[in-house]
Amino acid sequence: MSEFNFNPDFVIDEEVEFKTLVSEYENGAEQRRRKWENPRRKWFLRFNTRVKTELVNIMNFFIDKSGAYQGFTWTNPNDGVEYFVRFAEDSLKFTLKAYEIYDLELRLIEVK
């Protein structure tokens, strides 16, 4: 079972990224070199209209992982695959919408 087991809202934004080094010569020709054999995935998760208890649980998980420092497992609801990921940022921002009701957004990056 995944360590990060909080259910985000849908839609989940997902990105697939390759790392390609492109060298352009003076005559306009290009040379390309793939720096990564496999793509890296990124996700943008939203947690809207959540009670304070859930916000505190997510914040405690974030603090336990020291932000972007330590990786963890997460199952992507889009494909059901478990990925080893980390938080993309070292800060976590949330918004108080009403009394003890919060919105929270965060980004995850696949760790290879």
Secondary structure, 3 states (H helix, E strand, C coil): CCCECCCCEEEEEEEEECCEEEEECCCCCEEEEECCCCCEEEEEEEEEEEEHHHHHHHHHHHHHCCCCCCCEEEECCCCCCEEEEEECCCCCCEEEEECCEEEEEEEEEECC
